[in-house]
Structures are given as C-alpha cells and as structure tokens.
Amino acid sequence: MKQANNVPKGNKPLIIALVSLTMLSYVFLNSSSVETIRDYAQIPLDRSTTIPMMLILLVLFSAATAQQALQRAASDPAVKYAPVRTDSHIGIDSPVELVDEEPGDEEDEIRLQTGSEAIFNIVNMYVGVGLWSLPYSLVVGGWESLLVLLVLLVLCYMSAEVLIRLHNRCSLDSASEVGAYLHISKDAFGWWGSILASVFLTGEFLGTAMVLVLTTWDVINKIGVNYSFGAVLSTFLLAPFIWKDEWSNMAYINAFALFSTVIVVLATYFILLNGIQFKEDKSLPSEVSTKGFVNAVGLQMVALGSGTPAVPSIYQQVRDKSDFSRVMITSFVLIAIFCLAMAVGGVMAYGKFSEVLIIDNLMANQGFGSLVSIMVALASFATTPPFIAMTTEIPLAILDREFSTRGKRVLRYGVYLTTIVGCVVFMESLDLILELTGLLCMSMTAIVLPIMMSLKVFRAETTWVTLIAGIVAIIVSLTSTLTYMMLL
C-alpha cells in the first residue's frame, strides 16, 4: 500500500536553482568572462588562502554530515525486510511478499542483500570508475589537492546520508534501482524534478558505461589483442552478466571488480617500494596554477561522483535496514582507503611522469604490466553491468508502470546495445564523454540535487550548520564544474 506523502509541495527551490544555474552559465559563457577566467587561471595558486579554505570546508561539511547521519539513523526502519518480487510496487515500510503477476515465472523472486553485499556494491560504485585518474590530479593540483579529495569524500558521504533520509521520508512506488532516486526527486520537486534528475542520471550512467566499455577495449588491445577482435569478444562475454539486475546478484561481480582493483593497488606499491629510476627529477612541480587546481577538482569529482545516485537503490534492497549505519561507515572508510592509497601511491611511484590514467604507467612495467592490464580489464568489465541496469530503470521509473521481468530484460539488452553503438561512434572522444557526461552530470546528481531536495523537504528540521553547508556545497560544485568546462 502506498504511504501518505508528507513532503511539502512547491517548487521554489528548484526554480531558484535553475535561474541561478542559468545566470551562472551566462556569466561563464560570455566571451569576455571566459577570457578573464582563463587569464586568472594562469596565476599561481595562492596556498596561503587555498589550504585554510579547504580546511574550513572540511570542518563545515564534516559537522553537517554528522548531523545528517544522526538524523538519518533515527529514521531507519528497525525491521528486517522479507524477500520481495521484482515486479511489485511496495511501500518502504511494507516488507511483504507479493505475488508475481506473470504466472510460472519463478525467477522473478529475488534475494535481498546482506550488509556485506551492500558494502561491496557501494564501494565499487564509487571507486570503480575514476580511481585511476587520482594520481594525475595530484600532479596538476599539487599535494594540497589531497584536501580537496578529503572534502569531496565527506561531501559524497553527506549526500548519501541525505538521499537515505529522503528515501525514508518520501513515498516510493518502486523497488527498482534508479527508480528510488527518481521517485525521491518527484516527491521533492514534482514531475519536473524527476524529469530533470532523469536527464542527468541518463547522461551519467550511460556515459560511465561507455567509458568502462571503451577502457576494457583499450586495455585488451594493449595486451596485444587486435582491437576489433577484443571489442567483439568482450561485448559477447559481457552479455550474460546483463541478464540479472538485482543488487544481491551484482554484489558478486562488484566484489570481483574490487578484488581486481586491490591487485592493481598492491602492484603500485610493489613498484614504489622496489624503486623506479628516472633520468629526471620526478618530484611534483613546486608551483601549481589555479587552472591545474581546478582540473584536479574536476578529475576527483569524476572519480567519486558516480556512486551517490545508486545509494538509495542499494539501501532499498538491503535486508536489514536497521544495520545500514554500519554499512555506510564501513563502505566510506574503504572508499577513502582506496582513493588515498591509489592517489598517494601512484604519484609517489611516478611523480610528475604520472599519466592521466595511472594504469598507462603500470601497464608499461615489464614485470607487472600484463597482470595489471588483465586486472584493469576485468575490473572495468565487472563494473559495467550495474550501470547498464541503472540506466534501464530510468524510463521504467518515468513511465511509472509495471513491466514483466522479460520486458525489463529486453530493455536492458537494448540499453547495452545502445552503449556499444555509442562506444563505436565516440571511440575517439573518451575524454569528452568523461568530462561532459561525467563531471556535469555527476556534480548535479551527487551533490546539487540531493542537497536541494534535502533543504526543501527537511527545511523545518534544517539547522544553521546544515543550511550553510548545503548552500556552500551547491555554489562550490556549480562554480567548479562551470570553471572546469571553461578551461577545457
């Protein structure tokens, strides 16, 4: 039974945000403004103001995150959900098993996730896409960009907590993946809110899936396999993994992707400890430009932004929601370890010679190159199915109607085929896909929209700390994104 919707109506925050975004875009797109920004970007970064500013943001966002976590923990249902069927619409507090509308299709019944499976899913959704670019972000942004990485980690945690609170507060119709995020958007801002969210989610998920597929093809080619043959082979090998779309099933391939990632990180530190000889000094430049620092922010946002929209869907399919605080804390501790270990280890091993993707350096190593190539290909391969599944759920949630398991599966393979065709068409534009669909869409879905929804839905409960942190986060995210795009 659908729950009553207690969310206050009115779309003023959405209208204000859209007007602000339009005004910011006009300012940034104005030719004179672009020239001014580009001139300013060449100025060396002022560390005396940047570092204190990052520390202030870190403290502000940490305080707001702590408040959100406490409020969210109080709203968690203290029940363990029974298994449900995929072709069902349930309320979030209705853990009942429903009868499938398609007789004889017993595979519709799914098993909800354990806490450990949810951890695998959350961690890989965050680190499975842009982890390899983190060392290069330190090259262009300097060691102080590590503070940016910490700020973004806290900000992503805050956004995830916000989305779970919204999940518990708002009425939902669907137990499907992306449907949770879109229903939250619809309850907060109405139909236009869900349309806006669906545009950014489609760009993010489809773009990310294309980046992962192209990365797989490229790595296979570097191993020595013909590019066309490797692309066709990996496309057919990936097809069976698109069959299922439940998080309890995807936990196993996400765990495998994390295992492959761990091997690559360990290889990085083995190379570091054994030393690499460079003819030139490999230390990072002593002076960093403002442009380099902004580029570092953009690279780190792409690396971390992909996981946040998946959190409410993962939460929705967890068996024991009362234990989700432990799941969240454990997941983000592991995410932080992965990110910091890869960023620091990669830049210490290769210094200013680090490539945009550190795997290009690692694959060139005579001892570990082949192993790293295989692990990276497997990690990218295993991370693709969840993004295909979440892309598929967007039209289903927008249409707000029931589809049989067979119908969902057909649509899922249609999205997969679209992804492959897109990869063929945009094969030479990997950077553009990553920057436009990645940075722009991820900043909106991971930071701007969740905080806007929270400030509207929970405005009566919002403290000054949370309000200031939310407004600052939105301004910083939009400004950084638009500045980064102007400096391309």
JONOR-V778212 format. One record per pair of residues at least 24 apart in sequence whose ideal C-beta (glycine too) atoms are under 7 Angstrom apart, sorted by the first residue. I is the first residue (numbers start at 0). J is the second residue. Records with the same first field share a line. If there is no record, write none. Layout:
BEGIN
I=J ; J
END
This chain:
BEGIN
0=90 ; 93
1=90 ; 170 ; 172
2=90 ; 92 ; 170
3=170
4=169 ; 170 ; 186
6=168 ; 169 ; 186 ; 187 ; 456
10=188 ; 189 ; 191
12=451 ; 454 ; 455
13=188 ; 191 ; 192 ; 451
16=451
20=477
23=477 ; 481
24=481
27=481 ; 485
33=485
36=482 ; 485
37=486
39=289
40=288 ; 289 ; 290 ; 293 ; 486
41=288 ; 290
42=288 ; 289
43=286 ; 287 ; 288
44=287 ; 288 ; 289 ; 292
46=143
49=143
50=143 ; 146
53=146 ; 147 ; 150
54=146
56=150
57=146 ; 149 ; 150 ; 153
59=467 ; 468 ; 471
60=150 ; 153 ; 154 ; 157 ; 468 ; 472
61=153
62=464
63=157 ; 464 ; 465 ; 468
64=153 ; 156 ; 157 ; 160
66=462 ; 464 ; 465
67=157 ; 160 ; 161 ; 164 ; 465
68=160
70=164
71=160 ; 163 ; 164
72=324
74=164 ; 167 ; 168
75=167 ; 320 ; 321 ; 323
76=320 ; 321
77=321
78=320 ; 321
79=318 ; 319
80=111 ; 318 ; 320
82=108 ; 109 ; 110 ; 111
83=174
84=108 ; 109
85=109 ; 245 ; 404
86=401 ; 403 ; 404
87=174
88=172 ; 173
89=174
90=170
91=166 ; 167 ; 171
100=401
101=403
104=404
106=404
107=404
109=245 ; 247
110=247
111=247 ; 316 ; 317 ; 318
112=246 ; 247 ; 250 ; 316 ; 317 ; 318
113=318
114=319 ; 322 ; 325 ; 326
116=247 ; 250
117=313 ; 317 ; 326
118=326 ; 329 ; 330
119=250 ; 253 ; 254 ; 257
120=246 ; 249 ; 250 ; 253 ; 313
121=306 ; 310 ; 313 ; 330
122=257 ; 330 ; 333 ; 334
123=253 ; 256 ; 257 ; 382
124=305 ; 306 ; 309 ; 385
125=303 ; 305 ; 306 ; 334
126=260 ; 334 ; 337 ; 338
127=256 ; 378 ; 382
128=207 ; 210 ; 211 ; 302 ; 305 ; 382
129=301 ; 302
130=260 ; 302 ; 337 ; 338 ; 341
131=356 ; 357 ; 358
132=298 ; 301 ; 302 ; 355 ; 356
133=299 ; 302 ; 338 ; 341 ; 342 ; 345
134=341 ; 342 ; 345 ; 346 ; 353 ; 357
135=298 ; 353 ; 354 ; 355 ; 357
136=295 ; 298 ; 299 ; 342
137=283 ; 342 ; 346
138=283 ; 346 ; 351 ; 353
139=291 ; 294 ; 295
140=287 ; 291 ; 292 ; 294 ; 295
141=283 ; 287
142=283
144=292 ; 295
145=342
147=295 ; 296 ; 299
148=299 ; 338 ; 342
151=299 ; 300 ; 303
152=303 ; 331 ; 334 ; 335 ; 338
154=446 ; 472
155=303 ; 307 ; 445
156=331
158=307 ; 445 ; 446 ; 449 ; 450
159=307 ; 310 ; 327
161=449 ; 450 ; 453
162=307 ; 310 ; 311 ; 449
163=310 ; 311 ; 314
165=452 ; 453 ; 456
166=311 ; 314 ; 315
168=456
172=399
173=396
174=315 ; 316
175=392 ; 395 ; 396
176=244 ; 312 ; 388 ; 389 ; 392
177=308 ; 312 ; 389 ; 392 ; 393 ; 396
178=392 ; 395 ; 396
179=311 ; 312 ; 315
180=308 ; 311 ; 312
181=393 ; 396 ; 397
182=396
183=311 ; 452
184=448 ; 452
187=452 ; 455 ; 456
193=397
196=444 ; 448
197=393 ; 397
199=440 ; 443 ; 444
200=308 ; 393 ; 444
201=390 ; 393
202=436 ; 440
203=305 ; 308 ; 436 ; 440 ; 441 ; 444
204=386 ; 389 ; 390
205=390 ; 418
206=432 ; 436 ; 437 ; 440
207=305 ; 386 ; 437
208=383 ; 386 ; 387 ; 390 ; 418
209=418 ; 421 ; 422 ; 425 ; 432
210=429 ; 432 ; 433
211=379 ; 382 ; 383 ; 386
212=383 ; 418 ; 419 ; 422
213=422 ; 426 ; 429
214=379
215=376 ; 379 ; 380
218=372 ; 375 ; 376 ; 379
219=376
221=362 ; 372
222=369 ; 372
233=380
234=419
237=380 ; 383
240=384
241=384 ; 387 ; 411 ; 412 ; 415
242=408
244=388 ; 411
245=316
246=313 ; 316
247=316
249=384 ; 385
252=381 ; 384
253=381 ; 385
255=381
256=378 ; 381 ; 382
259=374 ; 377 ; 378
260=337 ; 378
262=374
263=361 ; 371 ; 374 ; 375
264=340 ; 341 ; 344
266=361 ; 367 ; 370 ; 371
267=341 ; 344 ; 345 ; 348 ; 361
268=344
270=348 ; 364 ; 367
271=344 ; 347 ; 348
275=348
277=352
281=349 ; 350 ; 351 ; 352
282=350 ; 351
283=350 ; 351
284=351
290=486
293=479 ; 482 ; 483 ; 486
294=483
296=479 ; 483
297=438 ; 483
300=438 ; 441 ; 442
301=433 ; 437 ; 438 ; 441
304=441 ; 442 ; 445
305=441
307=444 ; 445 ; 449
308=444 ; 445
309=389
387=411 ; 414 ; 415 ; 418
390=414
434=487
438=480 ; 483
439=480
442=476 ; 480
446=472 ; 476
447=473 ; 476 ; 477
END
